[in-house]
Structure formats: structure tokens, C-alpha cells
Amino acid sequence: MSKNSEKPEEGKEPESSWKDVIYNPRTGEFFGRTARNWGLILLFYLVFYGFLTAMFVFTMWAMLQTLNDDAPKYRDRVASPGLAIRPNSLNIVFNRSEPLQYGQYVQHLESFLHQYNDSEQAKNDLCMVGQYSEQDEEPQKKVCQFRRSLLQDCSGIEDTTFGYAQGQPCVIVKMNRIIGLKPAGDPYINCTSKSEKPLQMQYFPHEGTIDRMYFPYYGKKAHSEKPLQMQYFPHEGTIDRMYFPYYGKKAHEGYVQPLVAVKLLLKKEDYNSELIVECMVEGSNLKNNDERDKFLGRITFRVLVTE
């Protein structure tokens, strides 16, 4: 065969190959587009996404101008505070003869109460008892003192085990912070208890007859069994008005919540039996009964002490 027959015929374009997909030297296309086309596409997306970014930034800026750095703009969804306890456990179980078992509770209480040390609270102000500490016009709000020593037997100052070594544990109850809250009345913490251990009963007189003198019935609280003895600190579990209102973390720097300590005066017959204790805030307009939120104005925890 002659060499002339191997040459491509004149007037015919050479066949394309797979390399032309990346770059075609005949048309100057890179990935199917010329440099001018690529430039126009990149310019379009640059302008398009630049506009979206600018619109998003402007929207966020406009929204932030409506907010207050010190307090949320809308606070109507949470009208009443919930309750929480320390130590941070809803099941307090320990053997009073084993320090390692109740040591975690003691350590948690000690750590929590550090900010309430008298030395720390000395830098705060002495406020008027029974009156709200309203400071709407003040740029930096004053903080009312709540000294740890107010908790007396549950302060951990004299009894460093908070009663756990004696089998009479202390539990600290506090309300969650709500900006601007001013509870009406004189709020206080009240706790009740009941045992899950079934009560053994005998019926007298004969055949379990029920005389009319035992009626009418005036309610569970009025006709309760002998309750578990508790001791409250401060006295009667009161929460003074001077700790309200709260103005927010930024404006009310150093604010500490008022506390109520409850000392469970367990006796020997209360040991080895699980007790259910419910604490709620009473004496004010704060809600303590909401089926949708079991922690609104109340809290329930379990205590089991063994020896």
C-alpha cells in the first residue's frame, strides 16, 4: 500500500477524540465552553450570590436592631418559674454509714454554695427586706446579698456533710430565673412527703364498720397521715421580695438566686423505705399546677436512706 493512501483526504476534518471533551484546540473550548462563556457564567453567579448574601446580612442586621441586649423582647410564654433542687438529682439514695455513697451529694452542694459564701456576698448590697429591688433606670443593677449562713443547719458551715452523715439530708430548692418577675404576695416553699411502703391496717370496731362521726372529709392536706418532719431555712421557707425583679445576666451581673433549704428530719423508722417528696411554691400568684409542665412551680424527688 502506498504512503499516499494513509494520508487523510483533503477537505475532511480530523476525527475528534476524548481529549477534546476537556479542551478542544480547534474551537478553543474548555469543558464545552469558551473562555468568554465561562467568564459570563462566573460573573452571573458572583452577582447573584453576592446579592443573596447582602440581602441576608441586611435582614439579620435589621432584626438585631429590634432586640434588647439585656432582656428578650417577648417573654409572655414563661409567666411562672419552675423549681430545681440541689444536689442535682431526683433520686437521692445513700447509706448514711458510707461517706463514699453520699460524698457526691455533699461535694455538689459545697460547689453550688461557693458563690453564696459570706466573703463573696460581702461585696453585694444590703437591700430593704420585704420590698422589690426595682432598678429600671439604673444602667448597672445592684445585687442583694444572700449569705450562705442564712441556711443555718443546711449551710454546710458547721455540719460539713449537710446532714447526710446523720441520715437527715438537706435539699436546696431554687426557682428558675425569669427576667422582670415580681411575684405578688409572699412566696414560700412548702414540701410534703409520702412513703411508697404499704401501710398495714386493722379495722376497729368489729367488721370494719364506719361511723358517721368520721365525715365530712376536708381534703388530702387537711386529713393527711402523720407527715415527715422537715425544717426550712430561712425560717418557714420564705423567699423575700428584695431578690426581685431579675434584670438579666448582662445587666444584673453577679446576681444570685434566693434559696430555700429543706432538712428532712428522718427517723429510724423512715430508713430503708423510699420517700417521695414534693416541693412547691405557694403564697403568691406563681403557678404550681400545670399538667403540661410538671416542673412549673413544683418539683418531685425521691429519697432512700439506708443504714
C-alpha positions in Angstrom: 0.0 0.0 0.0 1.4 3.4 -0.9 2.0 6.1 1.7 -0.4 8.5 0.0 -3.3 6.2 0.8 -2.6 6.6 4.6 -3.0 10.4 4.5 -6.4 11.8 5.3 -8.4 13.0 2.4 -8.2 16.7 1.7 -11.3 18.7 2.8 -12.1 16.4 5.8 -11.7 17.4 9.4 -9.6 15.1 11.6 -11.7 12.9 13.9 -12.3 14.1 17.5 -11.0 12.2 20.5 -12.0 12.0 24.2 -9.4 14.7 25.0 -11.5 17.2 23.1 -14.0 17.0 25.9 -11.5 18.7 28.3 -10.0 21.0 25.8 -10.8 21.4 22.1 -7.9 23.1 20.3 -10.0 23.7 17.1 -12.7 25.7 18.9 -10.8 26.8 22.0 -13.5 25.3 24.3 -12.7 24.2 27.8 -15.2 21.6 29.1 -17.6 22.6 26.4 -17.4 26.4 26.8 -15.2 29.1 25.6 -13.3 31.4 27.9 -15.9 34.2 27.3 -18.8 31.9 28.2 -17.1 30.8 31.4 -16.4 34.4 32.3 -20.1 35.4 31.8 -21.3 32.5 33.9 -18.9 33.2 36.7 -19.9 36.9 36.7 -23.6 36.0 36.8 -23.2 33.7 39.9 -20.9 36.2 41.5 -23.5 38.9 41.2 -26.4 36.5 42.1 -24.9 35.1 45.3 -23.4 38.5 46.2 -27.0 39.9 46.2 -28.3 37.0 48.3 -25.5 37.4 50.8 -26.1 41.2 51.0 -29.9 40.6 51.5 -29.3 38.0 54.2 -26.9 40.3 56.1 -29.2 43.2 55.9 -32.1 41.2 57.1 -30.1 39.9 60.1 -28.9 43.5 60.9 -32.5 44.8 60.7 -33.7 42.1 63.1 -30.9 42.6 65.6 -31.8 46.3 65.8 -35.2 45.2 67.3 -33.5 43.2 70.1 -32.5 44.3 73.6 -29.1 43.2 74.8 -30.4 42.9 78.4 -33.7 41.1 78.1 -35.7 39.1 75.5 -38.3 41.2 73.6 -41.1 38.6 74.1 -41.4 37.0 77.5 -45.1 36.0 77.6 -44.6 32.3 77.1 -43.0 31.7 80.5 -45.0 33.6 83.1 -44.1 31.5 86.2 -40.7 29.9 87.1 -40.0 26.2 87.6 -38.3 24.7 90.6 -35.0 22.9 90.7 -33.1 21.2 93.6 -29.5 20.7 94.6 -27.9 18.2 94.7 -28.8 17.9 91.1 -30.5 14.5 91.3 -34.2 13.5 91.5 -33.2 10.2 93.2 -31.2 10.7 96.3 -30.0 7.3 97.5 -27.3 6.6 100.0 -26.2 4.7 103.1 -25.6 7.1 106.0 -22.8 5.0 107.3 -20.9 5.1 103.9 -19.3 8.5 103.2 -18.4 7.4 99.7 -22.1 7.0 98.9 -23.2 10.4 100.0 -19.9 12.2 99.2 -21.1 13.1 95.7 -24.1 15.0 97.1 -22.0 16.8 99.7 -19.5 17.8 97.1 -22.2 19.1 94.7 -23.8 21.2 97.5 -20.5 22.6 98.6 -19.6 23.6 95.0 -23.0 25.1 94.4 -23.0 27.2 97.6 -19.5 28.6 97.0 -20.9 31.7 95.3 -23.1 32.2 98.5 -20.1 32.3 100.8 -20.3 35.3 103.2 -17.0 36.5 101.9 -18.4 36.5 98.3 -21.6 38.2 99.3 -20.0 40.9 101.3 -19.4 42.9 98.1 -23.2 42.9 97.3 -25.7 45.3 98.7 -27.9 45.1 101.8 -31.4 45.6 100.4 -34.7 46.5 102.1 -36.5 43.4 103.4 -40.0 42.9 102.0 -39.6 45.4 99.1 -38.9 44.8 95.5 -35.5 46.0 94.3 -36.7 47.9 91.2 -33.8 49.4 89.3 -35.3 50.1 85.8 -33.4 53.4 85.4 -30.1 52.1 86.7 -27.6 51.0 84.0 -25.8 48.6 86.3 -28.1 46.8 88.7 -27.2 46.2 92.3 -27.2 42.7 93.7 -28.9 41.9 97.0 -26.9 39.8 99.5 -27.9 36.2 100.1 -25.5 34.9 102.6 -24.8 31.2 102.9 -25.2 31.4 106.7 -28.9 32.1 106.2 -29.3 28.4 105.5 -28.1 27.7 109.1 -28.1 23.9 109.6 -28.1 23.3 105.8 -25.3 25.8 105.1 -22.5 23.3 105.4 -20.6 25.6 107.7 -21.0 23.8 111.0 -22.1 20.4 109.6 -19.9 19.9 106.5 -21.9 16.8 105.5 -25.2 18.8 105.2 -26.9 16.2 107.5 -26.1 13.3 105.2 -23.9 11.6 107.8 -26.8 11.8 110.3 -29.3 10.4 107.9 -31.2 13.7 107.8 -30.2 15.2 104.4 -30.5 18.7 103.3 -32.0 19.6 99.9 -31.8 23.1 98.5 -34.7 24.4 96.4 -34.4 27.3 94.0 -36.6 29.0 91.4 -35.5 29.4 87.9 -34.7 32.9 86.8 -37.3 34.9 84.9 -36.5 38.4 83.8 -38.8 41.0 85.2 -40.6 38.6 87.5 -42.2 40.2 90.6 -44.3 37.6 92.5 -47.3 39.0 94.3 -47.8 38.1 97.9 -45.1 36.5 100.0 -43.9 33.3 98.2 -42.6 30.4 100.2 -41.6 26.8 99.6 -43.7 24.1 101.1 -42.8 20.4 100.9 -44.9 17.3 101.6 -44.0 13.6 101.6 -45.4 10.2 101.4 -44.0 6.7 101.6 -44.3 4.0 99.0 -44.2 1.4 101.7 -47.8 0.0 102.1 -49.5 0.8 105.4 -50.7 -2.2 107.4 -54.0 -1.6 109.0 -56.5 -3.3 111.3 -60.1 -2.3 111.4 -62.0 -1.5 114.6 -64.7 -1.8 115.6 -65.6 -5.3 114.6 -66.3 -6.0 110.9 -64.9 -2.6 109.9 -68.0 -0.5 110.4 -67.6 3.2 109.7 -69.3 5.6 112.0 -70.8 8.9 110.7 -68.6 10.9 113.0 -65.7 10.5 110.5 -67.5 12.6 107.9 -67.2 15.0 106.2 -63.8 14.8 104.5 -61.9 18.1 104.1 -59.2 17.1 101.6 -55.9 15.3 101.4 -53.8 18.0 103.1 -56.3 18.5 105.9 -56.6 14.8 106.7 -53.1 13.6 105.8 -51.2 10.9 107.7 -48.5 11.9 110.1 -46.2 13.8 107.8 -42.4 13.6 107.6 -40.9 16.3 109.8 -39.0 18.9 107.8 -37.1 22.1 108.8 -36.9 25.1 106.5 -34.1 27.7 106.1 -34.7 30.6 106.0 -37.5 30.4 108.5 -40.7 28.9 107.1 -39.1 28.6 103.6 -39.8 32.2 102.7 -38.5 33.9 99.6 -38.1 37.6 100.1 -39.3 40.1 97.6 -36.0 42.0 97.6 -34.5 39.5 95.2 -36.9 40.5 92.5 -37.1 41.6 89.8 -34.2 40.0 87.9 -32.8 42.1 85.0 -30.9 39.6 83.0 -27.4 38.1 83.0 -25.7 41.1 81.4 -27.4 43.9 83.3 -27.6 42.1 86.6 -24.1 40.7 86.7 -23.3 38.7 89.9 -27.0 38.1 90.7 -27.6 35.1 92.9 -31.0 33.4 93.3 -32.6 33.2 96.7 -32.6 29.7 98.1 -34.6 27.6 100.5 -33.0 24.7 102.2 -35.2 21.8 103.4 -33.8 19.5 106.0 -35.5 16.1 106.0 -35.7 15.0 109.7 -35.8 11.3 109.0 -36.2 8.9 111.9 -35.1 5.3 112.2 -38.5 4.1 111.0 -38.1 6.1 107.9 -34.9 4.4 106.8 -34.9 1.6 104.2 -38.1 3.0 102.8 -38.4 5.2 99.7 -40.0 8.5 100.3 -41.5 10.8 97.6 -41.1 14.4 98.4 -42.9 17.2 96.5 -42.0 20.8 97.0 -44.0 23.7 95.5 -44.0 27.5 95.7 -47.0 28.9 97.5 -48.3 32.1 98.9 -48.2 34.1 95.7 -49.6 34.3 92.2 -46.9 31.9 90.8 -48.4 28.8 89.2 -47.7 25.5 90.8 -50.1 23.2 89.0 -49.7 22.6 85.2 -50.4 19.3 83.6 -48.2 20.1 80.6 -45.2 21.1 82.8 -44.6 19.1 85.9 -41.7 21.4 87.0 -43.7 24.6 86.8 -43.8 25.8 90.4 -43.1 22.4 91.8 -40.7 19.5 91.8 -40.8 15.9 93.0 -37.8 13.8 94.1 -37.2 10.5 95.8 -35.1 9.9 98.9 -33.9 6.5 100.1 -31.7 6.4 103.2 -30.3 3.1 104.5 -28.0 2.4 107.4 
